Amino acid sequence: MKKIERLFPEIFEKMRQYRVLTSENEKLYAIAMELLNKNKNAWSLSPQENVFYILSGYAYITYKAITSKDR
């Protein structure tokens, strides 16, 4: 859990550095932080499960972006 807590601010900073910190991305980040903070005391996932779900979410969003009709 500690590594995930460190990852979130790093993601935010990278979005700023790469100039992709839009209002939509900032809203999604805020929702993710809210969910993380709300559930961190009851966190039961293993480090491997954490990686799986983070990468699954990334893969899903990447797929949606690649296959979007707005491209």
C-alpha positions as CSV (number, residue, x, y, z in Angstrom):
1,M,0.0,0.0,0.0
2,K,2.9,2.4,0.8
3,K,4.2,2.1,-2.8
4,I,0.8,2.9,-4.2
5,E,0.5,6.0,-1.9
6,R,3.9,7.1,-3.3
7,L,2.8,6.4,-6.9
8,F,-0.2,8.7,-6.9
9,P,1.8,12.0,-6.4
10,E,4.3,10.8,-9.0
11,I,1.6,10.3,-11.5
12,F,0.2,13.7,-10.8
13,E,3.6,15.3,-11.3
14,K,4.2,13.4,-14.5
15,M,0.9,14.6,-15.9
16,R,2.0,18.1,-15.2
17,Q,5.4,17.6,-16.7
18,Y,4.0,16.1,-19.9
19,R,1.3,18.8,-20.1
20,V,-1.6,16.3,-20.0
21,L,-3.0,17.6,-16.7
22,T,-6.4,18.5,-18.1
23,S,-9.5,19.2,-16.0
24,E,-10.8,15.8,-16.9
25,N,-7.6,14.1,-15.8
26,E,-7.5,16.1,-12.6
27,K,-11.1,15.0,-11.9
28,L,-10.2,11.3,-12.5
29,Y,-7.1,11.7,-10.2
30,A,-9.3,13.3,-7.5
31,I,-11.7,10.4,-7.7
32,A,-8.9,7.8,-7.5
33,M,-7.4,9.6,-4.5
34,E,-10.7,9.7,-2.8
35,L,-11.2,6.0,-3.3
36,L,-7.7,5.2,-2.2
37,N,-8.0,7.2,1.0
38,K,-11.4,5.8,1.7
39,N,-10.2,2.2,1.5
40,K,-6.6,2.2,2.6
41,N,-7.3,1.0,6.1
42,A,-9.2,-2.0,4.7
43,W,-6.8,-2.7,1.8
44,S,-6.5,-6.5,1.4
45,L,-4.8,-6.8,-2.0
46,S,-1.3,-8.3,-2.3
47,P,1.4,-6.4,-4.1
48,Q,0.9,-8.7,-7.1
49,E,-2.8,-8.0,-7.1
50,N,-2.1,-4.3,-6.9
51,V,0.1,-4.4,-10.0
52,F,-2.5,-6.5,-11.9
53,Y,-5.3,-4.1,-11.3
54,I,-3.2,-1.0,-12.0
55,L,-2.0,-2.4,-15.2
56,S,-5.4,-3.7,-16.2
57,G,-6.8,-0.2,-15.8
58,Y,-4.0,1.3,-17.8
59,A,-4.4,-1.2,-20.5
60,Y,-8.2,-0.6,-20.7
61,I,-7.8,3.1,-20.9
62,T,-5.1,2.8,-23.5
63,Y,-7.2,0.5,-25.6
64,K,-10.2,2.9,-25.4
65,A,-7.9,5.8,-26.5
66,I,-6.5,3.8,-29.4
67,T,-9.8,2.6,-30.7
68,S,-11.7,5.9,-30.1
69,K,-13.5,7.4,-33.1
70,D,-12.3,10.8,-32.0
71,R,-8.7,10.1,-33.1
